[in-house]
């Protein structure tokens, strides 16, 4: 009986010590210098396990096969190479002019540190005769959202969206460590796939996409807020057929040069701690942790002594 009480006392003390150690680590994290942690291996999610096919291949998977981190210049070069190498024999040489992005509207929905990005995309056909040649193809619409380092997408939430059929496929690539603060994390990207019936592309059509995002812990800022800016998403249409061995894949990148743009550059003001308050917060946190350990210690000694007296009386 005495041995069991002693073991419980040791456990209480160990838990209390761990709590203080965690508090110390948080304090050190606030004063750490900015550094980058590479996370080149993507974490992908799909609605179900499907056999590989060209229309189900993730663009970002191919990107991370060549690069270890996400940079806009590297990504633009990658997309240009992919589009150039995916010429389609049924379309004219300038096949990027077949479809035109007519409207792009972006909004941040919700408040606080957990919000949703809403995107409305409207397409318009430029060359109806050329596009009709794709009717025998299987097509999908791809949206790639390159996230700034201050926010992240939760893979488990996106998995639920895919399971409910909101998207055909969805995946997160890059830095998927959800516990890292903003100044220790790399950028990540969300790739969304939507199946498209080519016949719907013969007339103006639109897509509405919305998915959740979360703010990372921000570095200290005297204003009390950190500004996180989003760029426009990359939008592609990929079509393929199994009937032809060569030139069976077509890849279009939609440009927004002459589109009607609404709130494309999203700005998210994320609350952050003030450096002037760091000493006060650290002191109060330490005192609370220290008092908690004292309470645990006193309570443990009380029960330990009570158990000893009870065992002595019984003996």
N, C-alpha and C positions, 0 to 999 in steps of 0.2 A: 504494500500500500504506500509506504514511504517512498519507495523507488518510483512508483508511478507519479506521485505528486512532484517529485524532483524533476522528472522528465517533462512534465507539464510546465514547470517553472522555466526550464531551459528553453522550451519552445516559445513561451511568451517573450522571454528576453531576446531570442533570436529574431522574432517577428518585429519587435520594437527597434532593434538595431538595423534591420533591413529598411525600415521606414525612414530612419534618419539618413541612412546611406542614399536612399532614393531622393530625398530632399536635397542632399548635397550635390548629387549628380545634376538635378535640375538647375541649381544655381550655377554650376560650372558650365552647363549648356548655354545659358544666357550670355555668358561672357566669351564663348568660343568664337574663334574667327571663322569666316565663311570658308567652307570647303565643299568639294563635290565628291559624292559617293557614286561610282559607276554601277549601274544595274543593267547590263546589256541584255540579259536574258528576259524576254517578254513573258508576261503571264496572260495567256489567252483563255477566253471563255467562248463557248459555243452552245447553242440551244441543245444540240445533241451531237453525238460522235458520228461524223459523216466521213465517207471516203473522200480522199483528196480529189479535187477536180479544179481546173483553172479558174472557174467562177467562184470557188470557195477559198482561194488562196488569199491570205492577208497581205496587203501591200506593205504594212509596217513590219511584218515578219521578214520580208525580203530586205527591207531597209536595214534592220538590225543585224542581218547576216553580213552586212558590209560595214556598218558603223556601230560604234559602241555607245554613242550618246546622240541626243536629238539637237540638231542645229538647223536653223532655217536654210542656210546656204547649201548645206549637204543634202537636205531634203529636196530642195528645188532641183538640184542637179540629178538626184535620184529619179524624181518624177519625170523630168525631161527625157532621161535615158529610157525609162519604162514606156513612155508614150511613143517615142521614136521607134523602139524595137517592136511595138505592137501595132504595126501598120495593118490595115484591113484591105484585102484585095477587092471587096465589093463596093468600096467607097472611093471617092476621089482622093487625090494626094493630100489636099488640104482638108482632111476629114474632121479636124477640130472645129470647123465652121458649120458642121451639120446641126449641132445643138447649141443654143445660146441661153445663157443664164439671164433671165429678164428681171427677176426680183430676188433680193436677199434681205431678209429682215431678222434681226437678232435681238433677244431680250434675256435679261437675268430675272428669273422668277423667284419670289420668296425673299426672306430677310435673314440677317445674321450670318453665321458661318456655314450654313447648309442650304445651298440654293440649287436651282436647276437652270440649265442653259437651253433656251428654246430657239429653234432656227426654222424659218419658213423659206423654202426654196421653190421658185417658179421657173420652169423651163419653157422655151419656145423653139419650135422646129425652124431651121433655116433652109434646109434643102429636103423637101418632102420626098422627092423621087429617090434620092440617094438613101435616105433613112429607111424607106420601105424595103430595101434590099436586106435589112437586118431582121425581117419578120421570122425567118427560120432559125434565128439565133436565140440563145438563152442569155438574158441580160440582168445585170444587177447595178444598183446605184450605190456608190461608195462615198461616205463622208468621213474625212479624217480631221479630227479636232486636236490640234497641237496645244497642249495645256502649258501654261507658265508654271514655274517651279513652286509658286505659292499655293497651288490648289492640286487636288488629286481626285480621281474617280475610284469609288469602291468597287472592286471586281465582283463582290458578292451581290451588291445591289444591281449591277448590270446583268449578272447571271439571272436574277429573278425576272428582269425585263425580257430577256431572250426566252426564258422558259414560258412566259406568258404570251409570247408571240408578238410583242411590240416591235421587235426587230428580227430580221432573219438570222443575223449573226452579229456579234459584238465582241470586242476584245480590247484589253488594256495592254499597252506596251511601254517599255521604259522602266522608270523607277516606280515600282508598285509597293514600296515599303511605306505603309500608311502611318507609321509612328514617327517618321523623321520630321523634324521642323523644316521650315522653308529654307533656311540657310545651310542645311545639310543634305538637301535632296536635289535630284536631277529632274529634268522635265520628263513628262510622260505624254502619251497620245492615246486617244480613244478612236477606234476604227469601227464604223457602223456599216452594215451591209443590209440593203433592202432589195428584195426581188422585184424586177420590173418586167411587165409584159410589154414587149416592143411595140405592140399596136397602140398602147396608150401614149407613146412618144410621137405619134403622127399628128397629135394635136397638143395645144398648150396643156401642161400638167404641172402639178405642184406636190411637194413633199413637206411634211411637218415633223420635225424631230425634236425630242426633249429628253434629257437625261440628267441625273443628279450629279452635283459636284460638292466637294467639301474643302474648306480652307485648312491649310496647314498652320501650325504655330508660327507666328510671324516674329521677325527680329524686333528688338526694342526700337521704338520710334517716339520722338518727342511730341509728335502730333497726336499720338494714340491710334493711328491708322496706318496701314500699309496699302499702297495702291498696286493692284494686280491688273494688267491689261491683256486682253485677248485679241488675237488677230482673226482674220476671216478663215473659215475652215476650207480645206481643200476638197473639191468635189469632182468625182470621176464617174464615168459610165463605162462598164466593162461588159463586153458581149463575147460569147464563144459558141462554137458548134462542134459536135463530135463527128460530123460527116466529112470534114476535110482535114488532112494531115498537116497541111501547111497554111500559114496565114489565117488560122482559124480563130485567133483572138484579136479583138478590137478594143482599144482603150482610148477614151476621150477625156480630156481634162477641161472642165468648164471654167471659163474665164469670166471675171466680173468687171471687165473694162468698161462696158457700156450698159451695165445693169443698173437698175434702180436700187440703191443701197440705203438701208435704214438701220442705224445704230450698229454697224458692223463691228467697230472697235469697242467691244464691251470693256467697261471699267468696274472693278469690284473693290470697294473700300473695306478692307478686312481689319477688324479691331486688333490692336497690338498693345503690349505693355509699354509704359514710359520708363525711360532709363532713370529718371529722377526718383521713381518709386521703387526701384529695384532693391535698395538697401533696406527700406522699410518692410517690403514683402518678404525678403530673406530672413530678417530678424523675427517677424511675427511667425513665419512658417517654422523656424527653428524652435521658438518658444512653445508653440503648440505641439510640435513633435516631442520635445523634451518633457512637457507636462503629461502627454499621453503615455510615455514610457514610465514615468513615475507612478501614474495611476495603475498601469498594468503590473508594475513591480510590487507596489503595496498590496494590491488585490491578490497577487500570486502568493506573497509571503503570508497574508492572512489565511488563505485557504490551506497553504502548506502547514502552518502552525496548528490550525484546527485539525487537520488530518493526523498530525503527529500526536496531539493530545488525545484524540479519539482512539488511536491505535494503542497508546499507553494504557488507557482506561480498560480497553478490551483485554489487554494482556495481564 
